[in-house]
Amino acid sequence: MRLTDMVLLIPTLPLVIVLAAYLGPGVRNVFLVIALTAWPGTARVMYTRVLALREHAYIVNARSMGATTLYLIRHHILPNCADVLLAKWR
C-alpha cells in the first residue's frame, strides 16, 4: 500500500502526459498509460474492502475452524469483492 500511496501523490494528468510522451503514439501505449494510472485508486478501494471483510463474523468463524488463507480468499473474500472490482473496472 505504500507504493499505492506514493503513486496517488503524483497528479494524474501530468503523469499521463509525461507517460504518453515517453512511450510514443499507438493504441498499445495508450492502454499501457491508462493501466499504469488507473490501478492505484482501485487498489486502495479493494484494500479497504478486504480489511472490512476480514473482520466479519463468518470469516472469523471459518478461520477458527481451520480454514486456510487460500480457501478464505477464494470462497469468501473474492466473491464479496467482485462487485466493487467490476464497478471500478467499468
C-alpha positions in Angstrom: 0.0 0.0 0.0 3.0 2.3 0.4 3.6 2.1 -3.4 -0.1 2.9 -4.0 0.1 5.9 -1.7 3.2 7.2 -3.4 1.6 6.8 -6.9 -1.6 8.6 -5.6 0.6 11.6 -4.6 1.5 12.3 -8.2 -1.1 14.3 -10.1 -2.7 12.1 -12.7 -3.0 14.4 -15.7 0.7 15.4 -15.7 1.7 11.8 -15.2 -0.5 10.7 -18.2 1.1 13.4 -20.4 4.6 12.5 -19.4 4.0 8.8 -19.9 2.3 9.3 -23.2 5.2 11.5 -24.5 7.8 9.0 -23.2 6.1 5.9 -24.7 5.1 7.5 -28.0 2.0 7.1 -30.1 0.0 4.0 -30.6 -3.0 2.2 -29.2 -1.0 -0.2 -27.2 0.8 2.6 -25.4 -2.5 4.3 -24.7 -3.7 1.2 -23.0 -0.5 0.9 -21.1 -0.7 4.5 -19.9 -4.3 4.0 -18.8 -3.4 0.8 -16.9 -0.5 2.5 -15.2 -2.5 5.4 -14.0 -5.8 3.7 -13.1 -4.7 0.9 -10.7 -3.9 2.9 -7.5 -7.5 4.0 -6.9 -8.8 0.5 -7.4 -6.1 -1.0 -5.2 -7.0 1.4 -2.4 -10.7 0.6 -2.6 -10.0 -3.1 -2.7 -7.6 -2.9 0.2 -10.2 -1.2 2.4 -12.9 -3.7 1.3 -10.7 -6.7 2.2 -9.8 -5.2 5.6 -13.6 -4.7 6.3 -14.5 -8.2 5.2 -11.7 -9.8 7.2 -13.4 -8.8 10.4 -16.9 -10.2 9.5 -18.1 -13.0 11.8 -18.4 -15.7 9.1 -14.8 -15.2 8.1 -13.5 -15.2 11.7 -15.6 -18.4 12.3 -14.2 -20.1 9.2 -10.7 -19.2 10.3 -11.3 -20.5 13.8 -12.5 -23.8 12.3 -9.2 -24.2 10.4 -9.9 -22.7 7.0 -6.7 -21.9 5.1 -5.9 -18.5 3.8 -6.3 -19.6 0.2 -9.7 -21.1 1.0 -10.9 -17.9 2.7 -9.7 -15.8 -0.3 -11.3 -18.0 -2.9 -14.6 -18.6 -1.2 -15.3 -15.6 1.0 -13.1 -12.6 0.1 -13.1 -12.6 -3.8 -16.8 -13.2 -4.2 -17.6 -10.4 -1.9 -15.1 -8.0 -3.6 -16.2 -8.9 -7.1 -18.9 -6.2 -7.2 -16.5 -3.4 -6.2 -13.9 -4.7 -8.7 -16.4 -4.8 -11.5 -17.8 -1.4 -10.7 -14.3 0.2 -10.7 -13.3 -1.7 -13.8 -16.1 -0.4 -16.0 
